[in-house]
């Protein structure tokens, strides 16, 4: 039976680059996929593109391509990535530039466009998940990008693309596209599309299936995380797969690491909604298949819903934040006093915030207050608020800063910041709405 | 004993929803997980952190439960004021849940 090896070169925009090079050089791959686009990343990329029409794609695009293109060209490995973010065309041109710089002339790059539905959605009464409509966002709307499916990726590969650069695409579809192309899976072969989605879902976070985000010393040991290997799947025509990694790389692939990733960010496992299929993970079987190899079978799927999820970015004001540390005997009491002082100060100066939060890191900042917990040796005061303007946000850090000379004894290490808040909401649109297109660029 | 003695967990986020998997180290322990780690108990365990409904999905084939906790992320990852806006640490909180030691587990 025909088998295809497909690897994951990144699981987020800031991911390590060496494991991708390792996969390209020693993974025996046919495809190398780079997933780099979190919910919020694309909205930030849209803002970058507005400032510079040639920007708006992943900032590590050129570095990644420079690192892997030589090995990929040599071995005929084709690359699929959503590093195009808000500007797949400019990204494709950049890839061509990098390829020319490496002497790899003739490289065929396809840019997938059409996921950006900002203009067609602006001012419509499309309903947002948290209530309200897109129209009600008014000029707070930053971006609207549809999670499109695997079809255009498959078409680009069929037409000979060596690199496919997309914007917003459902993460598993980055992997499903190559599998549909290789095996000729029909667009309504729900079982195989479901299985391909299982594979894509397991790989899309890269190191999170090879032992990353898993270690818990004394309980769940993972060797050599500093040299964590990224995953690859050997997939057969029926959609069954073995998840593994390059021998000698760090990390581990076990039934446990694969199970954690299978359920990662999944709601109803029997209905994992994708643009191409509703995947069903409920009958998936996960079995060890040798050292750092796990066999995955039993995925399924049902007909897709006919709608696409749209990630809607909007301006939500500004975060202002300040922190200061207290240590030694009485640290928590001085920290609490500091919080009270800042709270009172913000009231006295008539500070306006949509939301404020006062907490002690090391005491109650993550899990809330706990009765009877031992007093820590050191605490960090954290005050953060969301405000309508950067000026108002800045006043929060200023009040924390002023604790130096006006607050409790022995506080140190003030850090303050102001940053813009881009919130993400979502809505649904009919699948036929985005006008998907392919544009070719040659190195 | 606590849940951490027999299961591992990972948390993910979507909007204001946290999803947390609970996976038995030994699939033979799955019936105990199913019995002990109910949606009601998990909701009570996260009182003060989770404001909405808690739903549970069973995956006996891999010895796991999947929990969906609504209203868990301070109004949504992207505008939450929380230090851990993604609620990643909630998986560790999940593993603090007390479970009945029934003695049938070979040590």
Contacts between the chains, C-beta under 8 A, distances in Angstrom:
chain1	res1	chain2	res2	distance
A	39	B	77	7.5
A	39	B	78	7.0
A	40	B	77	7.9
A	40	B	78	5.3
A	129	B	15	6.4
A	130	B	15	7.4
A	130	B	16	7.4
A	130	B	76	7.3
A	213	B	10	7.0
A	214	B	8	8.0
A	214	B	10	8.0
A	216	B	8	7.4
A	219	B	4	7.4
A	219	B	8	7.9
A	220	B	8	6.2
A	255	B	62	8.0
A	256	B	8	6.4
A	256	B	23	6.7
A	256	B	25	7.1
A	259	B	21	7.5
A	259	B	23	4.9
A	259	B	62	5.2
A	259	B	63	7.9
A	259	B	64	5.9
A	260	B	8	6.8
A	260	B	9	7.9
A	260	B	10	4.3
A	260	B	21	6.3
A	260	B	23	6.5
A	261	B	10	7.7
A	262	B	62	7.1
A	263	B	10	7.1
A	263	B	19	7.5
A	263	B	21	3.7
A	263	B	23	7.5
A	263	B	59	7.4
A	263	B	64	6.4
A	263	B	66	5.0
A	264	B	10	5.8
A	264	B	12	4.8
A	264	B	21	7.3
A	265	B	12	3.3
A	265	B	13	6.9
A	265	B	14	6.2
A	265	B	19	6.1
A	266	B	12	7.4
A	266	B	19	6.2
A	266	B	21	7.9
A	266	B	66	6.3
A	267	B	14	7.2
A	267	B	17	7.3
A	267	B	19	6.0
A	267	B	57	7.8
A	267	B	66	7.8
A	267	B	68	5.1
A	268	B	57	5.9
A	268	B	68	7.8
A	269	B	57	5.4
A	269	B	59	5.9
A	269	B	66	5.8
A	270	B	57	7.6
A	281	B	59	7.6
A	282	B	57	8.0
A	282	B	59	6.3
A	282	B	61	7.3
A	283	B	61	6.0
A	284	B	59	8.0
A	284	B	61	6.7
A	284	B	62	6.6
A	285	B	61	6.0
A	285	B	62	7.4
A	286	B	62	5.5
A	298	B	61	7.2
A	316	B	78	7.4
A	316	B	79	4.7
A	319	B	81	7.4
A	355	B	81	5.8
A	356	B	81	7.6
A	357	B	81	4.2
A	357	B	82	7.4
A	359	B	83	7.5
A	361	B	83	6.6
A	365	B	82	7.9
A	365	B	83	4.8
A	366	B	82	7.6
A	366	B	83	6.0
A	366	B	84	5.1
A	366	B	89	5.1
A	367	B	49	7.0
A	367	B	89	7.2
A	367	B	93	5.6
A	368	B	48	5.0
A	368	B	49	6.1
A	382	B	83	6.6
A	384	B	81	4.9
A	385	B	81	7.2
A	386	B	79	6.6
A	386	B	81	6.4
A	421	B	78	7.3
A	421	B	79	5.4
A	422	B	78	6.5
A	423	B	76	6.6
A	423	B	78	4.6
A	423	B	79	4.4
A	424	B	15	7.6
A	424	B	76	7.2
A	424	B	77	7.5
A	424	B	78	4.5
A	425	B	15	7.6
A	425	B	76	7.9
A	426	B	15	7.1
